[in-house]
Amino acid sequence: MSTRLLRRHRLNQSKDFDRLFRKSERSSDGIVTVLARRNGSEWSRLGMAISRKCAPRAVDRNRLKRIIRESFRHSRDQLQGLDLVVIGKRKRPLANSRDLAQSLEQHWLVVSERCKRC
C-alpha cells in the first residue's frame, strides 16, 4: 500500500463537496463531524473543511489535517467506495493527536456501516 494520498483519493471540486453537504450520512462528536456518501467507484476520497474558527493558527490547522490524512490512509480499506468530508468543530479546544485519531477511527466505523445500507 502506498503511503501517499494520491489525487484520486482527494475531493478537489466544489461540486463534490456540495453533493456531500446536501445529502450524506453524518457522524459527529465534540471534535469533528464526518460526512460520507457512496461514490460509485472502488476507491475512497477525502475532503477536509478545517476553518480558522476551528484552529486560528495555520500550524494547528495543518497538524489537524496531517492527522486526518494519516487516519484516512490507514483506514482506506474499510472506507472503500466512499466520499468523505471531515469538518472541524468551531470554538472547541484543540484535541491532542491521540484523541483526534481515536475519534476518527470511531467515525470511520460508523459511516462505513451506515453507508453499507445506502
C-alpha positions in Angstrom: 0.0 0.0 0.0 1.3 3.4 -0.9 2.0 5.9 1.8 1.0 8.9 -0.3 -2.5 10.3 -0.6 -2.9 10.2 -4.4 -5.0 12.7 -6.4 -7.8 10.2 -6.9 -8.1 9.9 -3.1 -8.9 13.6 -2.7 -12.1 15.6 -3.1 -11.0 18.5 -5.2 -14.0 20.1 -6.8 -16.7 22.2 -5.1 -19.4 20.1 -6.8 -18.2 17.0 -4.9 -18.3 18.9 -1.6 -21.8 20.3 -2.4 -23.1 16.8 -3.1 -21.9 15.7 0.3 -23.2 18.7 2.1 -26.6 18.3 0.5 -27.2 14.6 1.3 -24.9 12.4 3.3 -24.6 10.1 6.3 -23.2 12.0 9.3 -21.3 11.1 12.3 -20.4 13.8 14.9 -18.8 14.3 18.3 -17.2 17.3 20.1 -14.1 17.3 17.9 -15.2 16.8 14.3 -18.1 15.9 12.0 -17.7 13.4 9.3 -20.0 13.4 6.2 -20.0 10.3 4.0 -21.7 9.1 0.8 -21.2 6.3 -1.7 -19.2 7.5 -4.8 -19.7 4.6 -7.2 -16.0 3.8 -7.6 -13.6 1.3 -6.0 -11.6 3.9 -4.0 -12.5 6.3 -1.3 -11.9 10.1 -1.4 -11.2 12.6 1.4 -12.0 16.2 1.7 -11.4 18.5 4.7 -13.0 21.7 6.0 -10.8 22.9 8.8 -11.6 26.6 9.3 -9.7 29.4 11.1 -12.5 29.4 13.6 -11.6 25.8 14.4 -7.9 26.4 14.7 -6.8 30.0 14.5 -3.1 29.3 13.8 -2.1 27.8 10.4 0.3 25.4 12.1 -2.5 24.0 14.2 -4.8 23.6 11.1 -2.0 21.8 9.2 -1.4 19.5 12.2 -5.1 18.6 12.3 -5.1 17.9 8.5 -2.0 15.7 8.8 -3.6 13.6 11.5 -6.9 13.3 9.5 -5.0 12.3 6.3 -2.9 9.7 8.2 -6.0 8.2 9.8 -7.8 8.1 6.5 -4.7 6.4 4.8 -4.7 3.7 7.5 -8.5 3.1 7.2 -8.8 3.2 3.4 -9.7 -0.4 3.0 -12.7 -0.3 5.3 -13.9 3.0 3.6 -13.8 1.7 0.0 -16.2 3.4 -2.3 -17.0 6.4 0.0 -16.6 10.1 -0.4 -15.8 11.7 3.0 -15.6 15.2 4.3 -14.2 15.9 7.8 -15.4 19.2 9.3 -13.6 20.7 12.3 -15.8 21.9 15.2 -15.8 25.6 15.9 -14.7 27.1 19.1 -13.6 23.8 20.7 -10.2 23.4 22.4 -7.7 21.7 20.1 -7.8 18.0 20.5 -4.5 16.3 21.1 -3.4 13.9 18.4 -4.4 10.7 20.2 -8.0 12.0 20.9 -8.4 13.1 17.3 -7.1 9.8 15.9 -9.4 7.8 18.2 -12.4 10.0 17.3 -11.7 9.5 13.6 -11.5 5.7 13.9 -14.9 5.7 15.5 -16.3 7.9 12.8 -14.9 5.7 10.1 -16.6 2.7 11.6 -20.0 4.5 12.0 -20.1 6.0 8.5 -18.9 2.8 6.8 -21.7 0.8 8.5 -24.3 3.5 7.7 -23.3 3.7 4.1 -23.5 -0.1 3.6 -27.3 0.3 3.8 -27.3 3.1 1.2 
